[in-house]
Amino acid sequence: MNVAESIWMAVDAVRAQKLRSGLTLLSISIGVFAIIASTSITTSLQEAVSGQMASLGEHSFLIQRTPTLTFGSSWRKYMKRKPISYPQALEFKRLMGLDAIVSISNTNPGFTIKAGNESTDPDVALIGIDDQYFTVNAVSLSDGRTITPHDVDFQRPVAIIGNDVITKLFPSISGSVLGRSITIRNQLFTIIGVLETKGGVLGQSQDNRVLIPMTNFVKYYTWEWDQSVDVSVRAVSRDALMSTVDEAIGIMRALRDVKPWEENTFELDTNEALSSQFSGFSTALLIVAWISGLGALAAAGIGIMNMMLVSVKERTREIGLRKALGARRPWIIRQFLVESITLCQLGGMAGTIAGVGTAWMITMLFRSSGMSDITFAFPWSAILFSVVACTMIGLGFGIYPAFKAATLDPIEALRYE
Amino acid sequence: MAEARIIIDIAHISKVYTMGEEQVHALRDVSLQIRAGEYVALMGPSGSGKSTLMNMLGCLDTPSSGHYSFDGEDVSTMDDDDLAAIRNRDIGFVFQTFNLLPRASALRNVELPLVYAGVGASERERRAEEALENVGLGERMHHRPNELSGGQRQRVAIARALVTNPSIILADEPTGNLDSRTGQEIMTLFGNLWRSGHTVILVTHEEDIARHARRIVRLRDGLVESDTPNTQTP
C-alpha cells in the first residue's frame, strides 16, 4: 500500500464532504494567507525602501523639526516644537564651519507648475535648495548645472526639474529643456538642470519635483505656519560621522536654547536610523500578521481534529470492513493521517494562492503609484513554512482520531449503524 | 482417497463476555474441524453463539479458552495485526449487507484486499478483473455499488472474497438482503465455487439456504447441537 493510494482516498473523502471540509479548510487558508501575504509584502517593501528611502548620501545626516517617519501618536509633541528657521539654519551652518558640509533645504508639496499652455497636476514637490544640496544628498543631475552660491545669494530665478514634470509640461519636446521657462505661482523661472530619474519611495515619486534656490523658496513659497527648514550635514569622512553628529547636536541645542535637562527639540536622522525605523515598522507588521496567522492555524487544527473525529465515527463500518479485509493498525493510522495532512495541504494551497495573489496585487499597486523600484518578492520561505506547518497540524491534530480509528474492534465496527 | 488437510481445527473453545455484572457464555467447550474442500453450513437461532463462532472462525475474535489452529497455525493467541494478516491471506468474507465502499467502483472494491496484501497496482487490477469475470460481472466492473442491483453487489463482494485466493470463504447470511430468486442465483454461485475446489462456510438461519451445503452444524446455547452430513442438496 503506497502513500499515493492514501492521498487518493483522502481527496475522495474530501469530495464526499465538500461543505464540512471547505469550512474547516477555510481557517487553514486564512492562516496561511496571512503569513504568506504579509511576508511577501513586507519583504518587497523592505527591499525597495532600504535602498531607496535613504536619499541622504554616505556619512550624511539630516536635522529636522519632526522625524521623517512617524508611527504612532507622538505627532502633537512634534508640532509643539519651534520651527528651524532659515536664519537659524544659516547660523548653524556658519558655526559648523569647515568641520562638515551643510546644506539647507525645504520642501513644500502640492504645487502646480506651468509652461506655456501646459500645466501639471497640483502635486509637484517644490524644494528650496542651496549650493551644497547635491553634495550632501544622494541626488544627481542628468543634464545642465546645479545651483551656485550666486544663484542663492542673488535670488536668481532658476530651477532644476524632475522628469515627471518635463513629461507633463513639454510632451512634444524630445531634446533638452534647458533654458525654457516655467511658472510657479506667477513667478517665472528658467530651467538650468534636469534631475536624474530616481523612481519613488512609498508611493511618492522622486521625479515629480522642482528645485529652486532657497532664498526664492523662503521669499515666495513658505507658509507662515510651516517655516521650518531641513538641514543636511555631510561629515568629512565616515570615521568623523559620530563626532560630527555630536557637534551638530551641541550647536543645535545651543541655538535653540535647549536646557541641559531637556531632550532635543529637533530630530537627527542618519541613513541607518531611517532604515531601522522603517524596518522596525515593517517587522511589527510582520509579527502581527504572523501571530494572527498562527492563531488561525491553531484554531484550524482543532477544527481538523473535530472533523477527523466525525469522519472516523461516520466511517466506522468502513474501518471495520478494512480491518476484516486485512488492514493492520499502522495502515489505518496512516490512512487517516494522510487524510488529515492532505486536508491541511489543500487548505494551505488555497491560502498560498490567495496570499501570493494578494501580495502580487498590492506590490503592483505600490508600483503603479510611483514606487518604481519595488519588485514582487516571491515568498518561498513563507510557503515552505506553510507546507511544513500544515503537515505538522495534520499530524498533530490527526494522530488522535487516526489512533481511535485503528483501535476500533472490527466486530463492533462492522455492526455499527 | 486420502482425506483432505484440516484447515480449521477448533478444540474446546469457549467465549465469555462480561456485560455489566453478568457473564455471558457465548460459546461453551466447542470443538469443530473443517477440512479443505468442504461446504459447511453453520446454523442456529439468534443467541445460539453462531455469530460468535463465525467471528472466531473468521479470526476477527479470539477465544477466552481453548485452541484454534488455522491451517496448522495457532491463532488463538495472536495479536490484532497478525490476525489481520491471516484474514487478509486466508479468509474471504461475504457479508449480509455486502459492505462495499460506496464511492469506489466494483473494480476498486475488489482490489481492496490486495491493497493490504501489498500487491502492485497493475497486478491488482489484473486479478480483480479476473475475479469479477469469474462471478459474471466482467461488463460492470467500472460501476459503483449504487449503480448495481443487490445480486450484482453481492457478486462484487464474492469477487472481493475470492481475489486473494483464500483458504476459506466465510459467508454470513449472504442472501439475507436479497429476494429469493436472486438468493438462489447467489447460492448457485457458491455451489460452483465449492465444486471448483473452494472451502465454503455458510452462516445462516434459513433451512433452505443451509440445504445447499454438504454438512450442517447446528448450534444452540453455545454448544454444538448436531453436526451432520447433508445429502438432500437441491
Boltz contact constraints between the chains, C-beta under 6 A:
constraints:
  - contact:
      token1: [A, 1]
      token2: [B, 115]
      max_distance: 6.0
  - contact:
      token1: [A, 12]
      token2: [B, 103]
      max_distance: 6.0
  - contact:
      token1: [A, 321]
      token2: [B, 99]
      max_distance: 6.0
  - contact:
      token1: [A, 324]
      token2: [B, 93]
      max_distance: 6.0
  - contact:
      token1: [A, 325]
      token2: [B, 112]
      max_distance: 6.0
  - contact:
      token1: [A, 325]
      token2: [B, 113]
      max_distance: 6.0
  - contact:
      token1: [A, 326]
      token2: [B, 84]
      max_distance: 6.0
  - contact:
      token1: [A, 326]
      token2: [B, 87]
      max_distance: 6.0
  - contact:
      token1: [A, 326]
      token2: [B, 88]
      max_distance: 6.0
  - contact:
      token1: [A, 326]
      token2: [B, 113]
      max_distance: 6.0
  - contact:
      token1: [A, 326]
      token2: [B, 116]
      max_distance: 6.0
  - contact:
      token1: [A, 327]
      token2: [B, 116]
      max_distance: 6.0
  - contact:
      token1: [A, 328]
      token2: [B, 81]
      max_distance: 6.0
  - contact:
      token1: [A, 328]
      token2: [B, 84]
      max_distance: 6.0
  - contact:
      token1: [A, 329]
      token2: [B, 81]
      max_distance: 6.0
  - contact:
      token1: [A, 410]
      token2: [B, 60]
      max_distance: 6.0
  - contact:
      token1: [A, 411]
      token2: [B, 55]
      max_distance: 6.0
  - contact:
      token1: [A, 411]
      token2: [B, 60]
      max_distance: 6.0
